Amino acid sequence: MRDARAEDARTEARRLIRELLGEERPDVALLLGEAEAALGADRVARSVELARGAPLTRRSTELAALAGLLVGTRELGREWWRQERGDKLPAPEEVLQTATAIEPWTDLTVLEMLAAWIADDAADETWGRPAAVTDLNSWQAEDRVELPKDAHPGQRIVVSFDAGGRLDAVVLRRSDEGLGSNLDFDSLRYSRPAEAQWSWGVAAGLGPHRLDEHPDPYEQPVDAEAAATLHAWALRHGASAEQAGEAWRVKGDVVASIERIDWMWRSGEWFAWWRGVSALIDGEPEQLAARLEEIASVP
């Protein structure tokens, strides 16, 4: 069942990325070539610099953000990068070059911030600025948003719930003659940059994604004893020999194995394994020791 769900997600991601970028199994060379044509060489070079600085376990996320920026720039034009905003917001170009933190995305990396920004701007361009914001961690539909003063029954109000994510709230006349609203979950949609970001990350996977580096970070050796422990644990808990691969010698071996294993579609104890292999790849000895102790408690 979990394999079916994982493959369903990959199939949908490949469909979307083929629609958006023309390929269903994108690689870094394709992404960078398309991005350079849309964004310009300097912006792509800076984006690659930022992606190289991220942990290897986060590199695919950075590149997925670049995919969102590629599609967003195609939609909104290169002038989007130069537009200064009100409220003392810098232009996106300045954010990229100076790594300026901007609200409300200060918990994201620079590329993730920009991808969220362009996803929202593309959504506004397509559906208009949202009249309200809601949190879809609750699926309660009734009266989740404050209605505008001119609201009337039957009106559909655009509501934001995520970067580039929108749905409608339908205005209703309640039994007490007052106005209320119901969220129409069937109207949930994402802007194309947001779809590109998600679909590239799923379709391209964790990697390895090499960015012409010398030395190659994927060829750096890993702690052999810890690698053997995590490799053996994966085999004991349902990963096939093909998925786990041969003994892990370098970081690229581990990354490729994580991609094949599809750990996130497995049972809950795999989360500790993921944190362990992440620490192994990213060179975090204290985190690695703690996670090895944690998975040792799982039979």
Helices and strands as residue ranges (DSSP letters): H 2-21, H 28-39, H 41-53, G 56-58, H 59-76, H 79-82, H 92-98, H 110-127, E 132-133, E 156-162, E 165-173, E 179-190, H 192-204, G 217-219, H 224-236, H 241-244, H 251-261, G 263-265, H 270-282, H 285-296
